[in-house]
Amino acid sequence: MTWLRRILLALPFVAATVLTLLVSFADRFHLRSQRIAGYGFLFGTPWAWLLDHDWYGNDHSRWVELLITYAVILWIPALLYFTCLWLLLMGLRLLAGRSDG
């Protein structure tokens, strides 16, 4: 059961990694990246209300802007998904512990 929990908790980061790599390769090879970007936005949509603010200001460096975009669209939502899954698993563990005793 421990491995299943670890795999479940790692899934948001795996999804963010795969989407980051796909977007990077699509940009590098000039492929149609609209569909991949759509998956990225779909991944971050439940957290859009939180991430839709201009938290980081305006940078003029393309590299920093790209890093912030990846963080806001993919990596911060992955961390939020991880946190929600972890809280859910901890709550289920507490409920299972109460029912045993």
Secondary structure as GFF3:
##gff-version 3
##sequence-region A 1 101
A	DSSP	alpha_helix	2	28	.	.	.	ID=ss1
A	DSSP	alpha_helix	34	44	.	.	.	ID=ss2
A	DSSP	three_ten_helix	45	47	.	.	.	ID=ss3
A	DSSP	alpha_helix	48	51	.	.	.	ID=ss4
A	DSSP	alpha_helix	62	70	.	.	.	ID=ss5
A	DSSP	pi_helix	71	75	.	.	.	ID=ss6
A	DSSP	alpha_helix	76	100	.	.	.	ID=ss7
###
